[in-house]
């Protein structure tokens, strides 16, 4: 590590040492990895499909004969809702079976 006392002063010089900068970068990388696991796209897609699937399935279960006749005798809301529910459960199961890799353990060289 170099001594900052002989570093030429300029307007952009912040006075932080290399160790301070490295510690800040390490903290930001850790927060970024945590956010990536929290906002995994599979969780978002799976959750939305499960919610919408439940809603459409309930609508399909409560459809009257006029709505079913309108769809040529097929309870389209029920089948679409069940399909959406299965797709959402697939995404959430995939997330559970193959989670995002945890960050690698820090070595003694990386500790601030």
C-alpha positions, -999 to +999 in steps of 0.1 A: +000+000+000+013+034-009+015+064+014-010+090+004+010+119+018+031+123-014+001+119-037-003+151-057-034+169-046-061+176-072-098+186-070-110+150-074-088+135-047-110+121-020-084+111+006-096+075+007-070+048+010-069+017-013-080-004+016-111+019+021-120+016-015-116-022-016-138-025+015-165-004-001-164-024-033-166-057-014-197-044+005-214-033-027-207-067-043-222-085-014-253-063-015-256-068-052-255-106-049-281-105-022-304-083-043-299-107-073-310-136-052-340-117-038-352-104-072-346-136-091-368-134-122-381-170-116-395-158-083-413-128-099-427-148-129-437-178-108-454-156-082-473-136-107-485-167-126-496-184-094-516-153-083-532-148-117-537-186-121-556-187-088-578-158-098-586-171-133-593-206-119-617-192-093-635-173-122-636-206-142-651-224-113-678-198-109-686-193-146-722-197-156-735-217-185-737-186-207-700-180-205-692-217-211-716-217-241-699-186-254-666-205-255-682-234-275-687-256-244-652-253-231-646-238-196-617-217-210-612-198-177-608-229-157-583-245-181-563-213-186-562-207-148-550-243-142-523-239-169-511-206-154-511-221-119-490-251-131-466-228-149-462-206-118-456-236-096-430-249-121-411-217-119-412-217-081-402-253-079-373-246-103-362-218-080-363-241-050-344-269-067-318-247-084-313-216-063-290-188-073-254-197-062-243-181-030-214-157-031-180-174-027-165-173+008-141-145+014-105-154+019-081-138+043-066-117+015-100-101+009-109-091+044-108-054+050 
